[in-house]
Amino acid sequence: MQDYQTVADTVAGEIRSGALRPGDRLPPQREFARRHGIANSTATRVYRELARRGLTVGEVGRGTFVRAMSADLSGSALTEPADGRRIDLELNYPVVPEQSALLAEGLAGLLRPDALRSALRPVGTSGFPAARESAADTLARGDWRPDPARILFAGNGRQAISAVVTALVPPGARLGVEELTYPVVKAVAARLGITLVPLAMDDAGLVPEAVEEAHAAAPLHAVYVQPRLHNPLSLTMPAERVERLAEVLLGLGIPAVEDTIWAFLRDELPPLAAYAPEQTVLIDSLSKRVAPGLTLGFTVAPGALTGVIVSALRSGGCAPGRFALEVAHRWQQDGTVKALVAAKQREAAVRQGIAARQLAGFAVRSDPRSFHCWWQLPRPWRADTFVAAAARHGIGVVPAAAFTVGRNHSPNAVRLGLATPDPETLSRALGTLAELARSTPEDLVTD
């Protein structure tokens, strides 16, 4: 029979992955015991343990509910923490040593009173001409450079995604997405009442024929796709796959929402928008390419869709700040953006080298130019239990369930973000996770 602490870790993993949401009611203890094949007394101890960890709250006469606050999973009983510091392999914002100095130089010119007065004026979603020209240079990849007249701005990349999805997909309609997709898109769809339709993937990325099949079953209003350095799989579509996807979208008349947030790490490759410019809304931002603290989102929209996207940006309160536009313009003009992109491309290779050494022998999918990797866990580990065990070591990782769409079975995998810790800390954390994966959950249970 399972130990109550192991069962509590499983439930904690479900809460962390989002399978159990704040406000969800847990079943009565007798029913919980029957589902998990444990004694009623063990179920009582599980519920007490979850409450002790701050994950649930009991209400007299109503039952036990998942708490609506951030859960601290450090109470997992699988092992003792190495120290009191949490190592974040969940959030993933690349920072390089020279970053602050480079950014400071670009800000200096804005600190004069006259320049600052201008930079603090309001601005619309189309920005101003010089900002659009600079943005076109920032977004250019391969032999493709967007038409500056088609560039719109948002406060950040997430706002751009939300506004574009709002503009293209009405409530109750269907949005096709890769079967593993960016969690923000899942949240946006839930808020808007949009049905996400998982589309099959293979080793080359999204399968174009899956779009045709899904659209034949019931119309898709749009398809959200990450052709370059897909999050979480780090896949990059080869040119022939991108061409085929463009043909399918054009033939069916379905618009694509192309997320290129990580594509700056593969800046030699043109986007899907280069193959189907009248069918694709490209989305990007400064958060990964430059810095998360001063955000700016970009969309490159076909002329026919510009009006509805502008309306969605405005109605959603997603207009950019002029200060961010001014700074981004200066950083592009003085070469700061180019220098940071090159530095982060080099840094990604360094961190992938660390991951390759520490996770050698495991089933890890990634790209030498990516800041994340996808780890198919060895048996008998399950993703939820591994996440809880890693948290007990003070390491945060993301379970596959966070990326899985609909009722699809979640892979037994986790995504590791390699960007946030310094290299020495990253190496130590990955080494700890590797040792954890070589053991079993039963080895680590404490009395």
VENGINOR-V645146 format. One record per residue. N is the residue number from 1. PHI is phi in whole degrees, -180 to 180 (NA if undefined). OMEGA is omega in whole degrees, 0 to 359 (999 if undefined). Layout:
# VENGINOR-V645146
n->N phi->PHI omega->OMEGA
n->N phi->PHI omega->OMEGA
This chain:
# VENGINOR-V645146
n->1 phi->NA omega->184
n->2 phi->-71 omega->174
n->3 phi->-70 omega->184
n->4 phi->-61 omega->181
n->5 phi->-69 omega->177
n->6 phi->-65 omega->178
n->7 phi->-65 omega->178
n->8 phi->-62 omega->177
n->9 phi->-63 omega->179
n->10 phi->-63 omega->179
n->11 phi->-65 omega->178
n->12 phi->-60 omega->177
n->13 phi->-64 omega->178
n->14 phi->-66 omega->178
n->15 phi->-68 omega->182
n->16 phi->-65 omega->183
n->17 phi->-76 omega->183
n->18 phi->96 omega->176
n->19 phi->-63 omega->170
n->20 phi->-110 omega->186
n->21 phi->-104 omega->175
n->22 phi->-52 omega->181
n->23 phi->94 omega->177
n->24 phi->-65 omega->180
n->25 phi->-93 omega->174
n->26 phi->-76 omega->180
n->27 phi->-67 omega->173
n->28 phi->-54 omega->189
n->29 phi->-59 omega->179
n->30 phi->-64 omega->179
n->31 phi->-67 omega->177
n->32 phi->-59 omega->180
n->33 phi->-62 omega->180
n->34 phi->-65 omega->181
n->35 phi->-63 omega->186
n->36 phi->-97 omega->179
n->37 phi->65 omega->181
n->38 phi->-125 omega->179
n->39 phi->-73 omega->178
n->40 phi->-59 omega->180
n->41 phi->-66 omega->177
n->42 phi->-68 omega->177
n->43 phi->-61 omega->178
n->44 phi->-61 omega->179
n->45 phi->-67 omega->177
n->46 phi->-60 omega->182
n->47 phi->-64 omega->177
n->48 phi->-65 omega->180
n->49 phi->-65 omega->178
n->50 phi->-63 omega->177
n->51 phi->-66 omega->180
n->52 phi->-62 omega->180
n->53 phi->-77 omega->180
n->54 phi->81 omega->183
n->55 phi->-91 omega->183
n->56 phi->-134 omega->175
n->57 phi->-139 omega->178
n->58 phi->-97 omega->178
n->59 phi->-122 omega->184
n->60 phi->-57 omega->178
n->61 phi->82 omega->182
n->62 phi->-117 omega->179
n->63 phi->127 omega->183
n->64 phi->-115 omega->186
n->65 phi->-127 omega->173
n->66 phi->-68 omega->183
n->67 phi->-71 omega->182
n->68 phi->-91 omega->176
n->69 phi->-112 omega->179
n->70 phi->-62 omega->182
n->71 phi->-84 omega->174
n->72 phi->-100 omega->183
n->73 phi->-89 omega->182
n->74 phi->-70 omega->179
n->75 phi->-85 omega->177
n->76 phi->-56 omega->186
n->77 phi->-97 omega->185
n->78 phi->-72 omega->179
n->79 phi->-165 omega->179
n->80 phi->-89 omega->179
n->81 phi->-68 omega->179
n->82 phi->-69 omega->176
n->83 phi->-161 omega->186
n->84 phi->-86 omega->183
n->85 phi->-94 omega->179
n->86 phi->-95 omega->178
n->87 phi->-102 omega->188
n->88 phi->-94 omega->171
n->89 phi->-109 omega->178
n->90 phi->-100 omega->174
n->91 phi->-64 omega->192
n->92 phi->-144 omega->181
n->93 phi->-117 omega->182
n->94 phi->-67 omega->175
n->95 phi->-133 omega->179
n->96 phi->-116 omega->186
n->97 phi->-55 omega->184
n->98 phi->-84 omega->189
n->99 phi->-61 omega->185
n->100 phi->-62 omega->181
n->101 phi->-64 omega->179
n->102 phi->-64 omega->182
n->103 phi->-69 omega->181
n->104 phi->-62 omega->180
n->105 phi->-61 omega->180
n->106 phi->-70 omega->180
n->107 phi->-79 omega->189
n->108 phi->-56 omega->183
n->109 phi->-67 omega->181
n->110 phi->-85 omega->185
n->111 phi->-85 omega->173
n->112 phi->-68 omega->184
n->113 phi->-54 omega->182
n->114 phi->-68 omega->179
n->115 phi->-67 omega->181
n->116 phi->-68 omega->178
n->117 phi->-60 omega->179
n->118 phi->-68 omega->184
n->119 phi->-70 omega->182
n->120 phi->-98 omega->175
n->121 phi->-76 omega->178
n->122 phi->-68 omega->179
n->123 phi->-150 omega->181
n->124 phi->-93 omega->184
n->125 phi->-68 omega->178
n->126 phi->-90 omega->176
n->127 phi->64 omega->176
n->128 phi->-141 omega->190
n->129 phi->-54 omega->181
n->130 phi->-64 omega->179
n->131 phi->-66 omega->179
n->132 phi->-68 omega->177
n->133 phi->-64 omega->179
n->134 phi->-65 omega->179
n->135 phi->-62 omega->178
n->136 phi->-61 omega->177
n->137 phi->-67 omega->179
n->138 phi->-63 omega->186
n->139 phi->-85 omega->183
n->140 phi->-60 omega->179
n->141 phi->-146 omega->183
n->142 phi->60 omega->177
n->143 phi->-102 omega->182
n->144 phi->-107 omega->172
n->145 phi->-137 omega->184
n->146 phi->-69 omega->174
n->147 phi->-70 omega->181
n->148 phi->-55 omega->181
n->149 phi->-66 omega->182
n->150 phi->-98 omega->182
n->151 phi->-89 omega->173
n->152 phi->-121 omega->184
n->153 phi->-119 omega->174
n->154 phi->-133 omega->180
n->155 phi->-63 omega->177
n->156 phi->-161 omega->183
n->157 phi->-66 omega->180
n->158 phi->-65 omega->176
n->159 phi->-63 omega->179
n->160 phi->-62 omega->178
n->161 phi->-60 omega->182
n->162 phi->-60 omega->182
n->163 phi->-67 omega->182
n->164 phi->-67 omega->178
n->165 phi->-63 omega->177
n->166 phi->-59 omega->183
n->167 phi->-70 omega->189
n->168 phi->-97 omega->189
n->169 phi->-124 omega->180
n->170 phi->-72 omega->177
n->171 phi->-54 omega->180
n->172 phi->87 omega->181
n->173 phi->-87 omega->189
n->174 phi->-113 omega->176
n->175 phi->-117 omega->177
n->176 phi->-77 omega->178
n->177 phi->-140 omega->172
n->178 phi->-59 omega->186
n->179 phi->-61 omega->167
n->180 phi->-117 omega->189
n->181 phi->-137 omega->181
n->182 phi->-65 omega->184
n->183 phi->-58 omega->178
n->184 phi->-61 omega->178
n->185 phi->-65 omega->176
n->186 phi->-62 omega->180
n->187 phi->-67 omega->179
n->188 phi->-62 omega->181
n->189 phi->-63 omega->179
n->190 phi->-63 omega->181
n->191 phi->-67 omega->184
n->192 phi->-91 omega->182
n->193 phi->72 omega->181
n->194 phi->-99 omega->177
n->195 phi->-89 omega->175
n->196 phi->-87 omega->180
n->197 phi->-112 omega->181
n->198 phi->-70 omega->180
n->199 phi->-113 omega->186
n->200 phi->-62 omega->177
n->201 phi->-127 omega->169
n->202 phi->-134 omega->184
n->203 phi->-68 omega->177
n->204 phi->-102 omega->179
n->205 phi->107 omega->181
n->206 phi->-60 omega->179
n->207 phi->-87 omega->183
n->208 phi->-58 omega->180
n->209 phi->-64 omega->177
n->210 phi->-67 omega->176
n->211 phi->-65 omega->179
n->212 phi->-61 omega->181
n->213 phi->-65 omega->181
n->214 phi->-66 omega->181
n->215 phi->-70 omega->178
n->216 phi->-68 omega->180
n->217 phi->-71 omega->177
n->218 phi->-166 omega->188
n->219 phi->-57 omega->170
n->220 phi->-94 omega->177
n->221 phi->-86 omega->179
n->222 phi->-168 omega->176
n->223 phi->-129 omega->175
n->224 phi->-97 omega->187
n->225 phi->-147 omega->175
n->226 phi->-121 omega->186
n->227 phi->-71 omega->185
n->228 phi->-118 omega->179
n->229 phi->51 omega->180
n->230 phi->-52 omega->175
n->231 phi->-104 omega->25
n->232 phi->-107 omega->193
n->233 phi->-87 omega->183
n->234 phi->65 omega->179
n->235 phi->-73 omega->172
n->236 phi->-125 omega->181
n->237 phi->-68 omega->172
n->238 phi->-68 omega->186
n->239 phi->-56 omega->182
n->240 phi->-66 omega->178
n->241 phi->-72 omega->178
n->242 phi->-63 omega->178
n->243 phi->-61 omega->181
n->244 phi->-66 omega->178
n->245 phi->-63 omega->178
n->246 phi->-61 omega->179
n->247 phi->-60 omega->181
n->248 phi->-65 omega->181
n->249 phi->-63 omega->178
n->250 phi->-66 omega->181
n->251 phi->-65 omega->181
n->252 phi->-89 omega->182
n->253 phi->72 omega->181
n->254 phi->-101 omega->176
n->255 phi->-75 omega->176
n->256 phi->-108 omega->170
n->257 phi->-104 omega->185
n->258 phi->-98 omega->179
n->259 phi->-90 omega->182
n->260 phi->-117 omega->185
n->261 phi->-56 omega->181
n->262 phi->-97 omega->188
n->263 phi->-69 omega->179
n->264 phi->-62 omega->178
n->265 phi->-76 omega->174
n->266 phi->-125 omega->189
n->267 phi->-75 omega->174
n->268 phi->-84 omega->185
n->269 phi->-106 omega->177
n->270 phi->-71 omega->181
n->271 phi->-82 omega->172
n->272 phi->-58 omega->180
n->273 phi->-59 omega->177
n->274 phi->-73 omega->182
n->275 phi->-92 omega->182
n->276 phi->-138 omega->187
n->277 phi->-64 omega->181
n->278 phi->-87 omega->183
n->279 phi->-119 omega->190
n->280 phi->-124 omega->169
n->281 phi->-104 omega->181
n->282 phi->-90 omega->180
n->283 phi->-125 omega->178
n->284 phi->-151 omega->178
n->285 phi->-160 omega->178
n->286 phi->-94 omega->192
n->287 phi->-60 omega->179
n->288 phi->-89 omega->185
n->289 phi->-68 omega->184
n->290 phi->-117 omega->181
n->291 phi->-164 omega->181
n->292 phi->-76 omega->188
n->293 phi->-78 omega->177
n->294 phi->-129 omega->193
n->295 phi->-94 omega->176
n->296 phi->-159 omega->177
n->297 phi->-106 omega->180
n->298 phi->-125 omega->164
n->299 phi->-130 omega->171
n->300 phi->-116 omega->191
n->301 phi->-114 omega->171
n->302 phi->-59 omega->183
n->303 phi->-55 omega->183
n->304 phi->-69 omega->183
n->305 phi->-106 omega->185
n->306 phi->-59 omega->184
n->307 phi->-59 omega->183
n->308 phi->-70 omega->179
n->309 phi->-72 omega->175
n->310 phi->-59 omega->179
n->311 phi->-62 omega->180
n->312 phi->-68 omega->177
n->313 phi->-63 omega->182
n->314 phi->-68 omega->183
n->315 phi->-67 omega->179
n->316 phi->-89 omega->181
n->317 phi->66 omega->188
n->318 phi->-103 omega->181
n->319 phi->-63 omega->182
n->320 phi->-77 omega->169
n->321 phi->-89 omega->181
n->322 phi->-65 omega->180
n->323 phi->-59 omega->178
n->324 phi->-62 omega->178
n->325 phi->-64 omega->180
n->326 phi->-63 omega->181
n->327 phi->-65 omega->180
n->328 phi->-59 omega->178
n->329 phi->-59 omega->181
n->330 phi->-66 omega->180
n->331 phi->-63 omega->178
n->332 phi->-71 omega->183
n->333 phi->-66 omega->184
n->334 phi->-90 omega->177
n->335 phi->89 omega->181
n->336 phi->-62 omega->181
n->337 phi->-61 omega->180
n->338 phi->-61 omega->180
n->339 phi->-65 omega->180
n->340 phi->-68 omega->178
n->341 phi->-60 omega->179
n->342 phi->-62 omega->180
n->343 phi->-65 omega->181
n->344 phi->-75 omega->173
n->345 phi->-64 omega->177
n->346 phi->-67 omega->182
n->347 phi->-66 omega->178
n->348 phi->-59 omega->179
n->349 phi->-63 omega->178
n->350 phi->-61 omega->184
n->351 phi->-71 omega->174
n->352 phi->-66 omega->176
n->353 phi->-63 omega->177
n->354 phi->-62 omega->180
n->355 phi->-63 omega->180
n->356 phi->-62 omega->180
n->357 phi->-71 omega->186
n->358 phi->-74 omega->183
n->359 phi->-108 omega->179
n->360 phi->-58 omega->179
n->361 phi->95 omega->178
n->362 phi->-97 omega->180
n->363 phi->-86 omega->183
n->364 phi->-117 omega->177
n->365 phi->-107 omega->177
n->366 phi->-164 omega->179
n->367 phi->-140 omega->182
n->368 phi->-58 omega->181
n->369 phi->-107 omega->184
n->370 phi->-104 omega->175
n->371 phi->-102 omega->174
n->372 phi->-145 omega->177
n->373 phi->-144 omega->186
n->374 phi->-115 omega->188
n->375 phi->-112 omega->174
n->376 phi->-81 omega->191
n->377 phi->-73 omega->177
n->378 phi->-76 omega->174
n->379 phi->-69 omega->5
n->380 phi->-94 omega->183
n->381 phi->-68 omega->167
n->382 phi->-107 omega->185
n->383 phi->-59 omega->183
n->384 phi->-65 omega->180
n->385 phi->-70 omega->179
n->386 phi->-66 omega->178
n->387 phi->-61 omega->179
n->388 phi->-65 omega->179
n->389 phi->-67 omega->178
n->390 phi->-63 omega->179
n->391 phi->-62 omega->178
n->392 phi->-65 omega->174
n->393 phi->-84 omega->181
n->394 phi->81 omega->182
n->395 phi->-123 omega->178
n->396 phi->-98 omega->175
n->397 phi->-131 omega->185
n->398 phi->-108 omega->179
n->399 phi->-76 omega->181
n->400 phi->-59 omega->182
n->401 phi->-59 omega->180
n->402 phi->-65 omega->184
n->403 phi->-106 omega->186
n->404 phi->-78 omega->185
n->405 phi->-102 omega->172
n->406 phi->64 omega->183
n->407 phi->-93 omega->179
n->408 phi->-59 omega->177
n->409 phi->-69 omega->181
n->410 phi->-73 omega->174
n->411 phi->-61 omega->178
n->412 phi->-85 omega->190
n->413 phi->-149 omega->174
n->414 phi->-134 omega->172
n->415 phi->-101 omega->178
n->416 phi->-110 omega->173
n->417 phi->-87 omega->187
n->418 phi->-99 omega->192
n->419 phi->-86 omega->195
n->420 phi->-76 omega->182
n->421 phi->-72 omega->171
n->422 phi->-69 omega->186
n->423 phi->-56 omega->180
n->424 phi->-65 omega->179
n->425 phi->-66 omega->178
n->426 phi->-60 omega->180
n->427 phi->-61 omega->180
n->428 phi->-65 omega->181
n->429 phi->-65 omega->179
n->430 phi->-66 omega->175
n->431 phi->-63 omega->177
n->432 phi->-63 omega->179
n->433 phi->-65 omega->178
n->434 phi->-63 omega->177
n->435 phi->-63 omega->178
n->436 phi->-61 omega->182
n->437 phi->-67 omega->179
n->438 phi->-77 omega->175
n->439 phi->-93 omega->176
n->440 phi->-131 omega->178
n->441 phi->-56 omega->182
n->442 phi->-67 omega->179
n->443 phi->-62 omega->191
n->444 phi->-102 omega->180
n->445 phi->-66 omega->177
n->446 phi->-105 omega->179
n->447 phi->-75 omega->999
